[in-house]
Amino acid sequence: MQIKEILRLKPENQEVVVKGWVRTKRGQATLAFVHLNDGSTIHNIQAVIDADKVDAEQIKKITSGACIAVKGKLVESSGSGQSVEVLADSIEIYGLADETFPIQPKKHSLEFLREKAHLRFRTSTFGAVFRVRHFLSHAVHQFFHEQGFFYLHTPIITASDAEGAGEMFRVTNFDLNALPKNEDGSVNFKEDFFGKETSLTVSGQLEGELGALALSKIYTFGPTFRAENSNTTRHLAEFWMIEPEMAFFELKENMDLAEQFVKYVIGEAVKHCADDLAFLDQRFDNENKAKPQNERSEQGLLEKLKFVVDNDFARISYTEAIDILLNSKPHKKKKFKFPVEWGVDLQSEHERYLVEKHFQKPVIITDYPKAIKAFYMKQNDDDKTVAAMDVLFPGIGEIIGGSQREDNLEKLKTRIAEVGIAEESVWWYLETRKYGSAPHAGFGLGFERLVQFVTGMGNIRDVIAFPRTPGNVEF
């Protein structure tokens, strides 16, 4: 039985076997109180190990980090903070941990734990984060399954740049010390494995659209990659994206689905991860108090989650958002770091003002200027804006980006030419507008951003098991 199951039992002197890793050990050589955790729950179980029953030399060997099994009686605990404990009859040591074990029972910085990412799962914080991540992941699949979507596995290796930003990792089997060259000195990719230049995908959206224009409703949920040389708390080089695509959806249905989706998955995490979120809420509160006054969150973690689930999202156009920001106190008092004017991309400070101060609820902004959005977005009749949408959350700003997709072949070809994409590189994408085109829409949500929001972790590197960032590919 796992520890989470044992902790639910009524203590009646029944025999149990507890297996796990030692978090702490206190007491004498003849009587030790050992806290064990097997990762199934935030809570440890205490084993009382007495030298009258267990060899004192074995007790002495047990230290933080060791892996052991304890066989004994489950009894009511007289100690505070625990309802049951195990009185050991025997122990088995699976693996000892020597004095160099770095995860000791004291506070470690998150920076230090990133250097020990192979061991940080054993801390309470990271155990909680990755259990929450699991339930969020499960809820994603559950939501789309219940809504009649089909899970489509889009390729990781691609010859197209869905975002048009060019920040992609190359994929090749060339010997880099002996690259085949053309007469002009450029690399001859015709001799490469795929016969052309290929990269790791930045998005499964374009391929997802192909599936939606036959299966009606699909979603992708897989790894994506960006070679962006950014060392911020919000960026990773390898991360997971959730990207639904829906035929016969226009912008309104797209917004409705996005709102329904995030409320559902966050609600599922709140329902199934109560103990972990209570722990993370307390941690968030402690971290918040240590921040300068002007950087503190006005809401606790659980308050923020309730705030999203319980409120109808405000819906405004980009033009309305700019007007609100221009008339805001921070703008008039020149407190915004970035400029506010029609045509600029909104920054996190602008998005957070709209959510946290002005509307005091999540916000969906629509109809952005065409010039700052991707080529595939549906062009509005004003020829200035596109049918785009961004969903903004407290504390984090944009969490979802999406749009109705351009289904008019000629408009799409014109836009592709404007942004400098070669038609022949996306011929297959264009053909879907040639053979039975249909209105369709979709959105993308960076899964780590969602996990970061739900767990209250300040750095995105702490919500993925092994973060990949510039200069860091350890583990």
ChimeraX attribute file (.defattr): number of C-alpha atoms within 10 A of each C-alpha:
attribute: neighborCount
match mode: 1-to-1
recipient: residues
	/A:1	9
	/A:2	15
	/A:3	21
	/A:4	17
	/A:5	10
	/A:6	18
	/A:7	18
	/A:8	10
	/A:9	13
	/A:10	13
	/A:11	18
	/A:12	11
	/A:13	13
	/A:14	12
	/A:15	16
	/A:16	16
	/A:17	18
	/A:18	23
	/A:19	21
	/A:20	22
	/A:21	24
	/A:22	24
	/A:23	24
	/A:24	20
	/A:25	19
	/A:26	11
	/A:27	11
	/A:28	13
	/A:29	16
	/A:30	16
	/A:31	17
	/A:32	20
	/A:33	18
	/A:34	24
	/A:35	20
	/A:36	27
	/A:37	27
	/A:38	21
	/A:39	22
	/A:40	15
	/A:41	20
	/A:42	22
	/A:43	20
	/A:44	24
	/A:45	24
	/A:46	25
	/A:47	23
	/A:48	20
	/A:49	26
	/A:50	20
	/A:51	17
	/A:52	10
	/A:53	13
	/A:54	16
	/A:55	15
	/A:56	17
	/A:57	11
	/A:58	13
	/A:59	21
	/A:60	13
	/A:61	13
	/A:62	21
	/A:63	21
	/A:64	22
	/A:65	25
	/A:66	20
	/A:67	21
	/A:68	18
	/A:69	17
	/A:70	22
	/A:71	18
	/A:72	22
	/A:73	20
	/A:74	23
	/A:75	18
	/A:76	15
	/A:77	15
	/A:78	10
	/A:79	10
	/A:80	6
	/A:81	8
	/A:82	14
	/A:83	17
	/A:84	22
	/A:85	24
	/A:86	28
	/A:87	23
	/A:88	23
	/A:89	17
	/A:90	15
	/A:91	20
	/A:92	12
	/A:93	15
	/A:94	12
	/A:95	12
	/A:96	17
	/A:97	16
	/A:98	13
	/A:99	10
	/A:100	8
	/A:101	13
	/A:102	16
	/A:103	18
	/A:104	15
	/A:105	12
	/A:106	7
	/A:107	8
	/A:108	13
	/A:109	8
	/A:110	18
	/A:111	12
	/A:112	12
	/A:113	18
	/A:114	17
	/A:115	12
	/A:116	15
	/A:117	20
	/A:118	13
	/A:119	15
	/A:120	21
	/A:121	17
	/A:122	19
	/A:123	19
	/A:124	19
	/A:125	19
	/A:126	23
	/A:127	20
	/A:128	24
	/A:129	25
	/A:130	20
	/A:131	19
	/A:132	25
	/A:133	23
	/A:134	12
	/A:135	18
	/A:136	25
	/A:137	17
	/A:138	14
	/A:139	20
	/A:140	20
	/A:141	19
	/A:142	15
	/A:143	17
	/A:144	17
	/A:145	14
	/A:146	8
	/A:147	12
	/A:148	11
	/A:149	20
	/A:150	18
	/A:151	17
	/A:152	20
	/A:153	15
	/A:154	20
	/A:155	15
	/A:156	15
	/A:157	15
	/A:158	19
	/A:159	16
	/A:160	21
	/A:161	20
	/A:162	19
	/A:163	17
	/A:164	15
	/A:165	11
	/A:166	14
	/A:167	16
	/A:168	21
	/A:169	17
	/A:170	14
	/A:171	16
	/A:172	16
	/A:173	9
	/A:174	13
	/A:175	9
	/A:176	8
	/A:177	6
	/A:178	7
	/A:179	14
	/A:180	16
	/A:181	12
	/A:182	11
	/A:183	7
	/A:184	7
	/A:185	8
	/A:186	10
	/A:187	14
	/A:188	16
	/A:189	18
	/A:190	12
	/A:191	15
	/A:192	18
	/A:193	13
	/A:194	13
	/A:195	11
	/A:196	12
	/A:197	18
	/A:198	20
	/A:199	19
	/A:200	22
	/A:201	24
	/A:202	29
	/A:203	27
	/A:204	26
	/A:205	23
	/A:206	18
	/A:207	20
	/A:208	24
	/A:209	26
	/A:210	18
	/A:211	22
	/A:212	24
	/A:213	22
	/A:214	13
	/A:215	15
	/A:216	18
	/A:217	26
	/A:218	26
	/A:219	29
	/A:220	23
	/A:221	22
	/A:222	18
	/A:223	20
	/A:224	22
	/A:225	21
	/A:226	21
	/A:227	17
	/A:228	16
	/A:229	13
	/A:230	13
	/A:231	12
	/A:232	11
	/A:233	12
	/A:234	14
	/A:235	21
	/A:236	24
	/A:237	22
	/A:238	18
	/A:239	21
	/A:240	20
	/A:241	22
	/A:242	22
	/A:243	25
	/A:244	29
	/A:245	32
	/A:246	27
	/A:247	23
	/A:248	15
	/A:249	20
	/A:250	18
	/A:251	22
	/A:252	15
	/A:253	16
	/A:254	23
	/A:255	27
	/A:256	11
	/A:257	17
	/A:258	24
	/A:259	20
	/A:260	14
	/A:261	17
	/A:262	21
	/A:263	18
	/A:264	18
	/A:265	23
	/A:266	23
	/A:267	19
	/A:268	19
	/A:269	24
	/A:270	22
	/A:271	12
	/A:272	14
	/A:273	20
	/A:274	13
	/A:275	15
	/A:276	23
	/A:277	24
	/A:278	16
	/A:279	17
	/A:280	24
	/A:281	19
	/A:282	14
	/A:283	17
	/A:284	21
	/A:285	17
	/A:286	11
	/A:287	14
	/A:288	17
	/A:289	12
	/A:290	10
	/A:291	11
	/A:292	8
	/A:293	9
	/A:294	6
	/A:295	10
	/A:296	14
	/A:297	17
	/A:298	12
	/A:299	16
	/A:300	17
	/A:301	23
	/A:302	19
	/A:303	12
	/A:304	20
	/A:305	22
	/A:306	15
	/A:307	17
	/A:308	20
	/A:309	20
	/A:310	12
	/A:311	12
	/A:312	14
	/A:313	21
	/A:314	16
	/A:315	18
	/A:316	14
	/A:317	16
	/A:318	23
	/A:319	18
	/A:320	15
	/A:321	18
	/A:322	18
	/A:323	14
	/A:324	16
	/A:325	21
	/A:326	16
	/A:327	10
	/A:328	16
	/A:329	12
	/A:330	14
	/A:331	17
	/A:332	11
	/A:333	8
	/A:334	11
	/A:335	10
	/A:336	16
	/A:337	11
	/A:338	15
	/A:339	14
	/A:340	17
	/A:341	13
	/A:342	16
	/A:343	16
	/A:344	14
	/A:345	17
	/A:346	19
	/A:347	15
	/A:348	15
	/A:349	15
	/A:350	22
	/A:351	25
	/A:352	21
	/A:353	20
	/A:354	25
	/A:355	23
	/A:356	20
	/A:357	12
	/A:358	12
	/A:359	13
	/A:360	17
	/A:361	21
	/A:362	25
	/A:363	26
	/A:364	24
	/A:365	23
	/A:366	25
	/A:367	23
	/A:368	25
	/A:369	21
	/A:370	20
	/A:371	15
	/A:372	12
	/A:373	17
	/A:374	19
	/A:375	26
	/A:376	20
	/A:377	21
	/A:378	26
	/A:379	24
	/A:380	16
	/A:381	9
	/A:382	7
	/A:383	9
	/A:384	13
	/A:385	22
	/A:386	27
	/A:387	25
	/A:388	31
	/A:389	27
	/A:390	25
	/A:391	26
	/A:392	25
	/A:393	27
	/A:394	26
	/A:395	21
	/A:396	18
	/A:397	23
	/A:398	22
	/A:399	19
	/A:400	23
	/A:401	19
	/A:402	24
	/A:403	29
	/A:404	29
	/A:405	29
	/A:406	24
	/A:407	22
	/A:408	16
	/A:409	17
	/A:410	13
	/A:411	14
	/A:412	20
	/A:413	16
	/A:414	12
	/A:415	19
	/A:416	18
	/A:417	12
	/A:418	11
	/A:419	12
	/A:420	10
	/A:421	16
	/A:422	11
	/A:423	14
	/A:424	9
	/A:425	12
	/A:426	16
	/A:427	10
	/A:428	14
	/A:429	16
	/A:430	19
	/A:431	13
	/A:432	17
	/A:433	18
	/A:434	13
	/A:435	10
	/A:436	10
	/A:437	16
	/A:438	17
	/A:439	18
	/A:440	25
	/A:441	30
	/A:442	31
	/A:443	25
	/A:444	23
	/A:445	21
	/A:446	18
	/A:447	25
	/A:448	23
	/A:449	22
	/A:450	22
	/A:451	23
	/A:452	21
	/A:453	22
	/A:454	24
	/A:455	27
	/A:456	24
	/A:457	22
	/A:458	17
	/A:459	16
	/A:460	20
	/A:461	23
	/A:462	25
	/A:463	24
	/A:464	21
	/A:465	16
	/A:466	16
	/A:467	21
	/A:468	18
	/A:469	20
	/A:470	14
	/A:471	8
	/A:472	10
	/A:473	10
	/A:474	13
	/A:475	11
